[in-house]
């Protein structure tokens, strides 16, 4: 935040990640303890939900929304974070009821695991394998599924860090149907490609990011 304020950034929003067997209220309190006395900017938190229990969704989430925490991120991949479709429906429904905004990391977890096992079995340990384990269809399918789940609940969502043109086509499809589906990307997905990961030797390591 010292660098941020020197550059003219006066407010930051950091993720606060739910931990196993802990309420999101306790996690947010921990993040405030880390920031207290150390932050040079104003700050707030996006909350990452990975264990959306009835207590979390029925008590913690509405209480936090009332306190001004209005965005909650969910993941469709990474074993420690990924929610199944039913859990996502529950989160979307709770967000709709209490006026919060869900953010979605959209990648098909099963496809990634399958392709990871396949590439490792083939001895593919080069940097380019990172991209081959999460090709365009992995994001396209998950994006369409997230849109479908949001449509069922009737809530707006934000698909974050979109990296594939085919996934953006799903976003366009939803918006043409007047669904309140939003998307964002990041600079690396506008300027980098699989060809950068495939550079010789360890050069590709300079271009690794997730999603690839």
Beta strands, then each sheet from edge to edge (+ up, - down):
strand 1: 11-17
strand 2: 42-48
strand 3: 71-75
strand 4: 101-105
strand 5: 157-159
strand 6: 181-183
sheet 1: 1+ 2+ 3+ 4+ 5+ 6+
end
